[in-house]
């Protein structure tokens, strides 16, 4: 692939709600630009960018795909991102390196919850954007309704630069509101003719042009003076003013068309080139000094010191690990040495390449602002900074949302635990929103993700790539047991059956401790009633006994055990005998000291639009939640609460249902609390039933 300067590059992420036709739009862009010679279909699994077998099977985008193309002498790095919230991690990483976005919205469905989500992510990165209203050829397509929704959700800065000619089966072109010409498409869409505006659309086009002119004028003082003086802006002033307003985020231009018919793609590509920023327009990017964490600004300059950010890792079955990166400063060449600041180690860069779906296109060099990939880096992971060794620079970490749902995973066949662990570990490299943990308390391997679809895809890949099938089950709750009272008890182990016997005898006082102190052993023996050499055995016996409490067999925490008396036999006493005596005392003592079940309690922050507050509050109360406070934040109401873990195992699913997908939450473990009596009885009964099944 030929070389481009920083000014000749556009890094554009395609973002949308799932099903808006985003991947079909990417396919049409590639076709119109001459990169591919036929239009693939999502339904047939033949699109260039959804090349993963899992994507073809599910007919959705799972991984962000990179596709370079050229239009009007400009290289456009297209980043086709997933549309479903479960896969938001790939959207977050793509938007981190994109300089602008094209938001694809269905003319049939209009603005959907996924549109709101990806728009907010683009806002977080302060990205310029265009909107492409897709599916204008479909039944019930409505441009005006969709535009009204866009303006309702995202403000009046959303302004059309085109209006459609026809709709549904009669859709055949668009009116360019700057040129005030009709652009008509025919055949495969590559043929576009410029004609006069149909008479019946003249008034509508003039009205929309006036609104566009006003929006452009308001973003520039000189243009505003001219406009307020009653003068018309020239086409050239409209173009330059629109670009300036788009780069400043004051205007979001709206275009329309049909990706499957390939109608409206040439104007979209022209708008990407003329209105969206090159990396050179960004000028500087935020970074930190590696040795001091002091914030700094890095100039985007191909002649500067090398600095690049790895934003995605992909495990290719044939090539191995592929690392996608964006160069922010300097020029990277293949077969060069770079320094990984995060790992403190050097890496050898092999052949540099870009991707077109699953195909590699080799590159000689990658200048500042460009996006590319390299295979088989040894220590580098997503989010790492690569630079010259003497460069004092590190990029801030990529923001990824925390997982919201957890399942226990176990192989369907015994003995395949290692294969499961190896496969899941590989996926950890690819997906920063995926987590895997081993909970030793409940003896389960737990996987966490952004939703059920996310984890279904993980397990499906596990079967295909590693040949191991697994079951997902709700995780066991790591209950614990403790005591609320005190007890002084005797534990005696005496056994005589010919020869040397066994004898251990202890008196122990049990008492509760404050939460979090786990276990304290006190030696209060005076006068040698328990010889010094056996006291460690008593403590060891008690610590072993902590693993299973008397109520339901859960680990015991927050107790103090004081050994204050006992007796021994000169011949028959041993460490083992005193360990057993301690076990007996433990069982008896905890039964007498008012034992209780403890459950993990989570701190949860739920953010929802105002209209859902009543439902969320009522639901939280039904889950035994305690509301800690509420506050308004960025158009949402945020609720803080304590809620038992057992009540929110599938909260992500329930919250989506209650809020039509518009609510989100973060949650973390906070502390353990006593389980109420009736629920404790259910927990104990369930634990006993589980033991019977295991037996």
VOGU-3710 file (C-alpha; in Angstrom, 3 decimals, decimal comma):
1> xxxxxxxxxx> 0,000/0,000/0,000  1,332/3,459/-0,848  2,497/5,961/1,743  0,362/8,867/2,981  1,166/11,955/5,007  -0,542/12,728/8,312  -2,704/15,352/6,571  -3,902/12,737/4,051  -5,365/10,390/6,694  -8,870/10,116/8,168
11> xxxxxxxxxx> -9,449/7,693/11,044  -13,194/7,110/11,138  -15,164/4,747/13,384  -18,539/3,491/12,197  -20,830/3,307/15,227  -24,490/2,385/15,573  -27,165/0,451/17,381  -27,064/-3,206/16,332  -29,122/-3,785/13,195  -28,898/-0,235/11,812
21> xxxxxxxxxx> -26,948/-1,493/8,797  -23,486/-0,349/9,857  -21,559/-3,301/8,412  -23,561/-3,078/5,175  -22,588/0,601/5,101  -18,919/-0,324/5,521  -19,281/-2,857/2,699  -20,866/-0,229/0,441  -18,092/2,257/1,231  -15,449/-0,303/0,259
31> xxxxxxxxxx> -17,342/-1,146/-2,923  -17,827/2,485/-3,934  -14,132/3,197/-3,318  -13,163/0,261/-5,536  -11,542/-1,749/-2,749  -13,846/-4,721/-3,375  -15,582/-5,658/-6,619  -18,862/-6,969/-5,275  -21,205/-6,165/-2,406  -21,303/-8,849/0,267
41> xxxxxxxxxx> -24,421/-9,458/2,342  -24,642/-9,711/6,133  -27,452/-12,265/5,801  -25,269/-14,488/3,619  -22,191/-14,087/5,815  -20,212/-12,716/2,855  -19,256/-9,212/4,013  -15,585/-8,289/3,959  -15,362/-7,126/7,561  -17,521/-9,703/9,384
51> xxxxxxxxxx> -15,097/-12,492/8,519  -15,062/-14,328/11,852  -17,153/-17,551/11,660  -18,969/-16,458/14,812  -19,932/-13,176/13,139  -21,206/-14,948/10,026  -23,239/-17,358/12,161  -24,839/-14,665/14,324  -25,021/-12,014/11,565  -23,597/-9,368/13,881
61> xxxxxxxxxx> -20,257/-7,594/14,234  -18,288/-8,993/17,168  -14,797/-7,568/16,603  -13,817/-4,111/15,423  -12,510/-4,543/11,881  -10,013/-2,240/10,187  -10,375/-1,409/6,496  -8,244/1,160/4,625  -9,471/2,804/1,431  -8,625/5,820/-0,681
71> xxxxxxxxxx> -10,988/8,575/-1,780  -9,910/11,807/-3,472  -6,273/11,148/-2,592  -7,056/10,638/1,093  -6,554/7,416/3,039  -9,573/6,562/5,173  -8,981/4,043/7,953  -12,456/2,675/8,519  -13,109/1,045/11,905  -16,296/-1,032/11,779
81> xxxxxxxxxx> -17,346/-1,506/15,405  -19,874/-3,847/17,080  -23,390/-2,517/17,547  -24,483/-4,500/20,602  -23,768/-3,198/24,097  -22,422/-6,583/25,222  -19,489/-5,907/22,875  -18,926/-2,286/23,884  -15,265/-2,943/24,717  -14,319/-2,963/21,031
91> xxxxxxxxxx> -16,264/0,266/20,522  -14,382/1,930/23,383  -10,971/0,955/22,013  -11,842/2,015/18,446  -13,133/5,409/19,565  -9,931/5,968/21,522  -7,897/6,007/18,278  -10,532/7,379/15,890  -10,421/11,071/15,049  -14,083/11,132/14,011
101> xxxxxxxxxx> -17,147/8,928/13,683  -19,967/8,203/11,289  -23,102/7,381/13,265  -25,343/5,040/11,288  -29,054/5,348/12,125  -31,887/3,330/10,614  -34,555/5,409/8,849  -37,036/2,744/9,927  -36,163/2,223/13,613  -34,841/5,739/14,245
111> xxxxxxxxxx> -32,744/6,593/17,297  -32,363/3,505/19,487  -30,744/2,901/22,840  -27,520/1,745/21,181  -27,408/5,030/19,276  -27,519/6,903/22,580  -24,821/4,681/24,080  -22,298/5,043/21,256  -23,045/8,764/20,965  -22,144/9,202/24,636
121> xxxxxxxxxx> -18,896/7,276/24,079  -18,070/9,572/21,144  -18,828/12,558/23,406  -16,392/11,159/25,978  -13,633/11,299/23,339  -14,844/14,691/22,005  -15,034/13,331/18,460  -16,370/15,138/15,403  -19,085/13,161/13,681  -21,454/12,741/10,768
131> xxxxxxxxxx> -24,808/10,977/10,818  -25,842/8,688/7,962  -29,558/7,868/7,953  -29,539/4,410/6,377  -32,223/2,129/4,939  -34,065/4,904/3,105  -35,263/2,258/0,634  -36,973/0,140/3,299  -40,667/-0,011/4,109  -41,659/2,601/6,743
141> xxxxxxxxxx> -38,454/4,593/6,198  -39,017/8,163/7,373  -36,248/10,759/7,107  -38,116/13,603/8,824  -39,143/11,456/11,791  -35,598/10,143/12,241  -34,120/13,644/11,974  -36,598/14,893/14,575  -35,535/12,098/16,942  -31,855/12,909/16,398
151> xxxxxxxxxx> -32,473/16,555/17,252  -34,620/15,602/20,234  -31,918/13,343/21,696  -28,759/15,162/20,626  -29,767/18,785/20,073  -30,370/21,173/17,214  -26,695/21,058/16,183  -27,728/17,919/14,237  -28,379/19,509/10,833  -29,076/17,859/7,463
161> xxxxxxxxxx> -26,808/18,625/4,510  -29,034/16,439/2,328  -32,696/15,553/2,068  -33,926/12,410/0,315  -35,669/12,209/-3,016  -38,386/9,645/-2,476  -38,603/7,009/0,234  -39,082/3,257/0,537  -39,169/1,675/-2,957  -39,238/5,108/-4,613
171> xxxxxxxxxx> -36,017/6,313/-2,968  -33,667/7,262/-5,790  -31,395/10,068/-4,648  -30,685/13,060/-2,435  -30,700/16,835/-2,645  -27,335/18,430/-1,858  -28,288/21,449/0,282  -25,016/23,265/-0,403  -24,988/22,909/-4,189  -28,803/22,850/-4,275
181> xxxxxxxxxx> -28,688/20,066/-6,836  -30,377/16,678/-7,036  -28,016/13,691/-6,974  -29,694/10,673/-8,554  -28,367/7,116/-8,283  -28,960/4,152/-10,551  -27,760/0,618/-11,180  -25,309/-0,541/-8,537  -25,168/2,966/-7,091  -21,797/3,879/-8,543
191> xxxxxxxxxx> -23,539/5,824/-11,284  -24,553/9,240/-9,956  -26,007/12,072/-12,013  -26,382/15,706/-10,960  -29,699/17,278/-11,972  -32,072/20,064/-11,036  -34,143/19,693/-7,867  -37,614/18,225/-8,519  -40,225/20,989/-8,407  -42,248/19,352/-5,640
201> xxxxxxxxxx> -39,195/19,347/-3,338  -37,960/22,870/-4,037  -39,643/24,541/-1,061  -38,586/21,792/1,354  -34,983/21,951/0,132  -34,934/25,749/0,467  -36,241/25,534/4,036  -33,603/22,982/5,055  -30,847/24,979/3,319  -31,840/28,052/5,329
211> xxxxxxxxxx> -31,497/26,058/8,575  -28,120/24,723/7,442  -26,919/28,216/6,547  -28,014/29,526/9,941  -26,188/26,706/11,776  -23,008/27,289/9,769  -23,170/31,061/10,266  -23,613/30,740/14,029  -20,305/28,879/14,283  -18,244/31,694/12,726
221> xxxxxxxxxx> -18,372/35,371/13,738  -17,628/36,741/10,260  -20,217/34,519/8,615  -22,755/35,386/11,310  -22,367/39,128/10,662  -22,886/38,555/6,952  -25,902/36,323/7,578  -27,522/38,767/10,012  -27,041/41,549/7,458  -29,342/39,560/5,199
231> xxxxxxxxxx> -26,665/38,348/2,797  -26,589/34,788/1,491  -23,497/32,687/2,146  -21,729/31,449/-0,966  -21,318/27,728/-1,610  -17,632/28,038/-0,764  -18,394/29,828/2,505  -20,922/27,124/3,323  -18,319/24,397/2,718  -15,522/26,000/4,719
241> xxxxxxxxxx> -17,911/27,089/7,455  -19,426/23,609/7,675  -15,989/22,028/8,028  -15,003/24,480/10,741  -18,286/23,932/12,597  -18,014/20,143/12,310  -14,439/20,091/13,615  -15,505/22,275/16,544  -18,442/19,991/17,344  -20,909/22,830/16,794
251> xxxxxxxxxx> -22,628/21,063/13,890  -23,273/17,388/13,151  -24,035/17,055/9,412  -26,720/14,533/8,469  -26,676/12,559/5,215  -28,899/9,745/4,010  -28,978/6,788/1,654  -29,203/3,032/1,364  -26,182/0,851/2,040  -27,668/-2,269/0,449
261> xxxxxxxxxx> -28,609/-0,347/-2,736  -25,296/1,546/-2,584  -27,165/4,839/-2,916  -25,666/7,935/-1,307  -22,147/6,645/-0,751  -20,177/9,062/-2,958  -21,486/12,132/-1,077  -20,767/10,408/2,239  -17,163/9,710/1,241  -16,804/13,276/-0,004
271> xxxxxxxxxx> -18,090/14,567/3,337  -15,670/12,314/5,279  -12,759/13,746/3,289  -13,816/17,402/3,372  -15,525/17,771/6,755  -13,913/15,309/9,163  -10,492/15,987/10,701  -7,162/14,513/9,773  -4,860/13,660/12,699  -3,002/16,876/11,865
281> xxxxxxxxxx> -6,165/18,842/12,689  -6,147/17,340/16,190  -2,668/18,896/16,677  -1,968/17,476/20,152  -2,967/14,464/22,233  -3,011/14,039/26,009  -0,219/11,971/27,536  1,837/11,694/30,700  5,510/11,751/31,466  6,508/8,166/32,163
291> xxxxxxxxxx> 8,797/8,936/35,088  6,591/11,410/36,947  2,957/10,892/35,836  2,905/14,628/35,059  0,340/15,423/32,360  1,669/16,707/29,059  0,603/17,271/25,440  2,168/15,299/22,608  2,355/16,978/19,220  1,101/14,832/16,334
301> xxxxxxxxxx> 4,107/15,076/14,056  5,601/12,462/11,728  9,076/13,900/12,372  8,801/13,721/16,147  9,934/11,119/18,667  8,146/7,804/18,166  5,073/7,195/20,343  2,264/4,727/19,574  -0,691/3,228/21,445  -1,796/-0,407/21,116
311> xxxxxxxxxx> -5,594/-0,309/21,123  -6,578/-3,852/20,191  -5,215/-7,388/20,366  -6,518/-10,207/18,201  -5,546/-13,883/18,312  -5,351/-15,029/14,694  -5,442/-18,845/14,337  -2,732/-18,757/11,653  -0,577/-15,696/12,363  -0,810/-15,682/16,157
321> xxxxxxxxxx> -1,257/-12,535/18,223  -1,899/-9,401/16,161  -1,485/-6,009/17,849  -3,319/-3,031/16,352  -1,784/0,359/17,078  -1,979/4,046/16,228  1,156/6,124/15,838  0,766/9,551/17,455  4,287/10,864/16,966  7,185/9,949/14,718
331> xxxxxxxxxx> 7,203/7,346/11,960  7,349/3,617/12,681  9,159/1,276/10,301  9,206/-2,495/10,181  12,022/-4,547/11,687  12,738/-1,805/14,215  13,228/-1,844/17,966  10,657/-0,136/20,188  10,288/0,206/23,939  7,143/-0,871/25,787
341> xxxxxxxxxx> 6,848/1,700/28,571  4,182/-0,215/30,502  6,179/-3,442/30,613  9,641/-1,859/30,783  10,873/-4,099/27,959  11,927/-3,730/24,339  10,044/-5,314/21,435  11,195/-6,140/17,917  8,667/-4,985/15,327  8,375/-7,334/12,365
351> xxxxxxxxxx> 6,554/-6,651/9,115  4,049/-3,837/9,523  0,706/-4,216/7,809  -2,839/-2,977/7,697  -5,899/-5,210/7,533  -8,732/-5,505/5,047  -11,026/-7,923/6,801  -8,841/-10,983/7,277  -6,338/-10,004/4,556  -3,024/-8,334/5,355
361> xxxxxxxxxx> -1,642/-5,469/3,263  2,044/-4,840/3,945  3,281/-1,355/4,814  6,759/0,142/4,551  6,138/2,684/7,277  3,419/4,113/9,506  3,517/7,900/10,018  2,000/9,869/12,874  -1,780/9,644/12,737  -1,940/6,328/10,905
371> xxxxxxxxxx> -3,297/3,012/12,153  -1,660/-0,343/11,441  -0,878/-3,748/12,925  2,016/-6,059/13,685  2,184/-9,738/14,611  3,848/-11,711/17,384  4,842/-9,060/19,901  6,025/-10,876/23,007  4,952/-8,769/25,993  2,712/-6,078/24,543
381> xxxxxxxxxx> -0,974/-5,911/25,454  -3,920/-3,638/24,715  -3,385/-0,184/26,213  0,422/-0,327/26,151  2,558/2,569/24,920  5,336/1,835/22,409  8,009/4,476/21,892  11,702/5,237/21,571  13,527/4,129/24,698  14,609/7,675/25,512
391> xxxxxxxxxx> 11,078/9,070/25,143  9,568/10,103/28,463  5,952/9,454/27,469  3,056/7,144/28,314  -0,542/7,333/27,126  -3,416/7,200/29,625  -5,137/3,796/29,784  -8,083/3,117/27,495  -11,361/3,372/29,383  -13,223/0,055/29,420
401> xxxxxxxxxx> -16,465/-0,451/31,346  -16,421/-3,020/34,146  -18,133/-6,395/33,551  -21,731/-6,571/34,733  -22,582/-10,278/34,778  -20,782/-13,356/36,132  -21,200/-17,083/35,575  -19,413/-20,172/36,803  -17,811/-22,165/34,005  -16,942/-25,855/34,017
411> xxxxxxxxxx> -16,073/-28,304/31,237  -18,705/-30,784/30,132  -16,023/-33,484/30,211  -13,972/-34,133/33,314  -10,250/-33,585/32,951  -10,486/-30,663/30,523  -10,086/-27,950/33,134  -6,600/-27,029/31,876  -7,850/-26,649/28,293  -10,628/-24,372/29,503
421> xxxxxxxxxx> -8,172/-22,242/31,472  -5,762/-22,010/28,516  -8,507/-20,931/26,139  -10,012/-18,372/28,486  -6,566/-16,943/29,202  -6,131/-16,350/25,465  -9,421/-14,458/25,358  -8,263/-12,259/28,239  -5,554/-10,931/25,907  -8,126/-9,997/23,272
431> xxxxxxxxxx> -10,924/-8,587/25,390  -10,346/-6,152/28,284  -14,044/-6,320/29,262  -13,742/-10,065/29,910  -12,602/-11,347/33,312  -11,696/-14,765/34,680  -11,178/-15,589/38,357  -10,803/-18,682/40,475  -12,948/-18,432/43,610  -11,269/-20,810/46,027
441> xxxxxxxxxx> -14,021/-20,409/48,622  -16,723/-21,892/46,400  -14,235/-23,854/44,242  -15,488/-22,393/40,961  -13,890/-20,742/37,951  -15,845/-17,552/37,291  -16,068/-15,607/34,051  -17,486/-12,100/33,828  -18,534/-9,994/30,867  -20,809/-7,277/29,570
451> xxxxxxxxxx> -23,864/-9,503/29,172  -25,132/-12,970/28,343  -24,431/-12,528/24,616  -20,828/-11,609/25,407  -20,271/-14,773/27,448  -22,142/-16,941/24,942  -19,737/-15,761/22,241  -16,751/-16,496/24,491  -17,895/-20,069/25,151  -18,744/-20,628/21,493
461> xxxxxxxxxx> -15,230/-19,509/20,512  -13,836/-21,777/23,210  -15,517/-24,755/21,560  -14,415/-23,814/18,030  -10,833/-22,738/18,710  -9,895/-25,042/21,584  -12,277/-27,965/21,136  -13,687/-27,831/24,649  -17,348/-27,374/25,538  -18,433/-25,851/28,821
471> xxxxxxxxxx> -21,526/-25,266/30,913  -22,359/-21,870/32,382  -24,216/-21,818/35,681  -25,048/-19,062/38,171  -22,111/-18,666/40,552  -22,376/-19,951/44,087  -22,675/-17,198/46,653  -19,620/-17,165/48,954  -21,563/-17,173/52,207  -19,679/-17,242/55,482
481> xxxxxxxxxx> -20,554/-18,070/59,077  -19,757/-16,326/62,323  -21,058/-16,049/65,892  -22,898/-13,361/67,797  -22,482/-14,799/71,326  -19,806/-16,393/73,503  -19,301/-19,930/74,755  -16,850/-21,815/76,987  -16,666/-25,435/75,905  -14,706/-28,585/76,466
491> xxxxxxxxxx> -13,211/-30,708/73,736  -11,899/-34,118/74,719  -10,517/-36,813/72,461  -9,780/-40,069/74,292  -9,248/-43,413/72,609  -7,825/-46,662/74,023  -7,677/-49,811/71,898  -4,627/-51,711/72,975  -1,120/-50,335/72,829  -0,596/-46,603/72,886
501> xxxxxxxxxx> -3,871/-44,622/73,115  -4,889/-41,118/72,085  -5,600/-38,325/74,520  -6,187/-34,614/74,011  -8,261/-32,377/76,254  -8,924/-28,618/75,905  -11,159/-25,889/77,271  -11,698/-23,047/74,808  -13,665/-19,813/75,003  -15,166/-18,551/71,728
511> xxxxxxxxxx> -16,186/-14,915/71,185  -17,067/-12,737/68,172  -14,633/-10,295/66,559  -15,325/-7,113/64,565  -15,941/-7,679/60,863  -12,785/-8,216/58,850  -10,549/-9,536/61,644  -11,094/-13,147/60,546  -9,550/-15,235/63,361  -7,530/-14,627/66,508
521> xxxxxxxxxx> -6,096/-17,411/68,684  -5,112/-16,656/72,277  -3,003/-18,856/74,524  -4,295/-18,342/78,084  -2,986/-21,566/79,570  -1,240/-21,303/82,953  0,409/-24,003/84,983  1,065/-26,407/82,111  -2,391/-27,998/81,907  -1,737/-28,139/78,146
531> xxxxxxxxxx> 1,997/-28,593/77,443  3,630/-25,916/75,279  4,451/-28,364/72,476  0,745/-29,120/71,908  -0,579/-25,547/71,807  0,379/-25,013/68,093  -1,567/-28,210/67,313  -4,647/-26,757/69,037  -4,364/-23,574/66,952  -3,845/-25,590/63,781
541> xxxxxxxxxx> -6,893/-27,720/64,551  -9,008/-24,611/65,031  -7,768/-23,021/61,802  -8,613/-26,180/59,879  -12,062/-26,227/61,470  -12,705/-22,672/60,218  -13,204/-24,084/56,724  -16,678/-25,423/57,556  -19,124/-23,839/59,975  -21,839/-25,692/61,921
551> xxxxxxxxxx> -24,875/-24,225/60,137  -24,276/-24,865/56,441  -20,614/-25,749/56,101  -19,497/-22,284/54,977  -16,147/-20,810/56,092  -16,145/-19,248/59,553  -14,818/-15,721/60,052  -14,434/-13,056/62,714  -14,086/-15,223/65,811  -11,642/-15,312/68,709
561> xxxxxxxxxx> -10,684/-18,593/70,347  -8,960/-18,526/73,741  -7,394/-21,772/75,003  -7,493/-21,473/78,821  -7,358/-24,999/80,235  -7,160/-28,706/79,496  -5,225/-31,816/80,445  -2,832/-34,330/78,924  -1,544/-37,862/79,285  2,183/-38,419/79,519
571> xxxxxxxxxx> 2,074/-41,373/77,096  -1,113/-41,080/75,015  -1,133/-37,344/74,197  0,035/-36,224/70,750  -0,311/-33,303/68,347  -2,978/-35,183/66,402  -4,992/-35,872/69,559  -4,998/-32,182/70,496  -5,950/-31,196/66,924  -8,950/-33,503/67,134
581> xxxxxxxxxx> -9,864/-32,145/70,581  -9,750/-28,607/69,148  -12,065/-29,685/66,304  -14,557/-31,081/68,816  -14,447/-27,920/70,907  -14,907/-25,771/67,808  -18,047/-27,619/66,714  -19,589/-27,526/70,178  -18,566/-23,934/70,877  -19,949/-22,447/67,667
591> xxxxxxxxxx> -23,246/-24,265/68,088  -23,612/-22,636/71,524  -22,369/-19,144/70,544  -25,369/-18,067/68,430  -24,035/-18,871/64,952  -25,308/-16,853/61,973  -24,927/-16,846/58,182  -23,174/-13,880/56,545  -23,742/-12,835/52,933  -21,686/-10,593/50,632
601> xxxxxxxxxx> -23,223/-7,167/50,140  -22,456/-5,094/47,056  -22,199/-1,342/46,621  -24,116/-0,579/43,447  -24,491/2,650/41,476  -27,375/2,599/38,998  -27,769/5,374/36,410  -31,127/5,682/34,662  -33,188/8,332/32,871  -35,581/10,169/35,181
611> xxxxxxxxxx> -38,707/8,370/33,933  -37,463/5,013/35,236  -36,637/6,139/38,779  -39,844/4,817/40,361  -39,444/1,348/38,873  -35,769/1,161/39,835  -36,381/2,257/43,435  -39,214/-0,230/43,886  -37,169/-3,008/42,344  -34,164/-2,224/44,532
621> xxxxxxxxxx> -36,324/-2,435/47,658  -37,669/-5,808/46,523  -34,066/-7,033/46,318  -33,453/-6,132/49,980  -31,463/-3,109/48,833  -30,839/-0,090/51,068  -30,798/3,212/49,217  -27,819/5,331/50,280  -28,475/8,385/48,147  -29,477/9,841/44,789
631> xxxxxxxxxx> -27,992/12,528/42,576  -28,465/13,950/39,090  -25,636/13,393/36,618  -25,507/14,212/32,880  -29,201/13,745/32,182  -29,424/10,651/34,359  -30,407/9,977/37,938  -27,780/8,033/39,854  -28,875/5,781/42,720  -26,393/4,404/45,253
641> xxxxxxxxxx> -27,412/1,388/47,295  -26,229/-1,602/49,285  -27,739/-4,832/48,002  -26,993/-8,523/48,698  -24,987/-10,267/45,975  -27,544/-13,062/45,769  -30,172/-10,546/44,637  -28,221/-9,062/41,713  -26,580/-11,994/39,938  -28,525/-11,189/36,761
651> xxxxxxxxxx> -29,200/-7,532/37,433  -27,801/-6,462/34,055  -30,545/-8,410/32,288  -33,284/-7,098/34,566  -32,062/-3,499/34,352  -32,082/-3,566/30,560  -35,635/-4,858/30,641  -36,815/-2,220/33,127  -35,171/0,708/31,302  -35,469/-0,414/27,666
661> xxxxxxxxxx> -31,700/-0,745/27,662  -31,076/2,833/28,777  -29,894/2,102/32,317  -26,412/1,038/33,341  -24,659/0,268/36,586  -21,353/-0,404/38,272  -21,013/-2,685/41,253  -18,315/-3,837/43,631  -18,070/-5,909/46,787  -18,489/-3,821/49,932
671> xxxxxxxxxx> -18,782/-6,034/53,018  -20,469/-9,008/54,683  -23,720/-8,707/56,614  -25,902/-11,117/58,570  -28,580/-12,868/56,533  -32,137/-12,315/57,852  -33,628/-15,318/59,658  -36,094/-16,623/57,077  -33,628/-16,280/54,220  -30,891/-17,851/56,355
681> xxxxxxxxxx> -33,109/-20,903/56,782  -33,405/-21,172/53,000  -29,635/-20,864/52,588  -29,014/-23,586/55,191  -31,600/-25,897/53,630  -30,107/-25,402/50,152  -26,592/-26,128/51,434  -27,729/-29,335/53,130  -29,561/-30,442/49,978  -26,439/-29,795/47,894
691> xxxxx> -24,351/-31,918/50,271  -26,815/-34,784/49,953  -26,565/-34,612/46,163  -22,766/-34,660/46,296  -22,875/-37,661/48,607
//
